[in-house]
């Protein structure tokens, strides 16, 4: 565990796990472009992801890259099979089967592990994501100031808030480990925070607070003090923020809001213990008070159980538990290399933040947020491998 607010760099910065520098290939550049595009558009991002995956297959066939087994392979496979089973026994096989394609994004994990196994490359991916997030966050802030001139252009406020959890976690880790933050990051960081505040999404706020708490435990408790001051300033200076917080308890119990949705989801699970299948959450609309626009349970565990059944829930908990264990071990090992130290802090902090936000939002079902989460998972595997190598 890092005990100071900033630590010195140490260890090699440009060698792969086998001690040799890996030459850049089109797959690597496509992966970087994909990561930078995540905050902008899912169409652009997924196009670049397909290009990166195809180029990576060519690299693998030519012996330029190796896709390694990981401790997450079995739980990922189990989760995929639970989704297939849910589609078979659920309400609409073809709709569910087609909906499962969104989980193909898990290829991000393996691309990151294969191509970012050098310190500089791991940092490059984090900085690429932060660069894209800085542009979209700046636009959101301008939109909050002058909405007529800057209408919503990129992702929706819920999705962007979910992505900003990762941007804030990455940025804090890089800034608090000396020598890791690019020069522009201290300027971009307030934009992430302001955009998060402007979006008025309480679930994301909760996730970010959890992320900050883990980061503070890893670096300096002064981070908590600063975060508390910023939160107090936001509540004092921004009436919409104050109103959102003041109405939180009331909103939970309003007709058609969280409590009604959660109760309906529990009833569906009792009726369909094997799941209704992916993308069949519209069954919630059959219940009184549930608005017709709602199609998920606003909770990761409830929605996964609703879609994939209790087997899917078990597979998901296995997957997330395995990831949490390796992320915690990498963080506790305190890697000698400063980049991997920053990565290990960022991975654990954002994992906690993602799961905390997932108690009141279905962020595991948001494809754009899931891209950022799988990026984090790949980086976590890289840090885990590095710490085991050092041991």
Secondary structure, 3 states (H helix, E strand, C coil): CCCCCCCCCCCCCCCCCCCCCCCCCHHHHHHHHHHHHCCCCHHHHHHHHHHHHHHHHHHHHCCCCCCCCCCCHHHHHHHHHHHHHHHHHCCCHHHHHHHHHHHHHHHHHHHHHHHCCCHHHHHHHHHHHHHHHHHHHHHHHHHHHCCCCCCCCCCCHHHHHHHHHHHHHHHHHHHHCCCCCCCCHHHHHHHHHHHHHHHCCHHHHHHHHHHHHHHHHHCCCHHHHHHHHHHHHHHHHCHHHHHHHHCHHHHHHCCCCHHHHHHHHHHHHHHCCCCCCCCCHHHHHHCCCCCCCCCCCCCHHHHHHHHHHHHHHHHHHHHHHHHHHHHHHHHHHCCCCHHHHHHHHHHHHHHHHHHHHCCCCCHHHCHHHHHHHHHHHHHHHHHHHHHHHHC
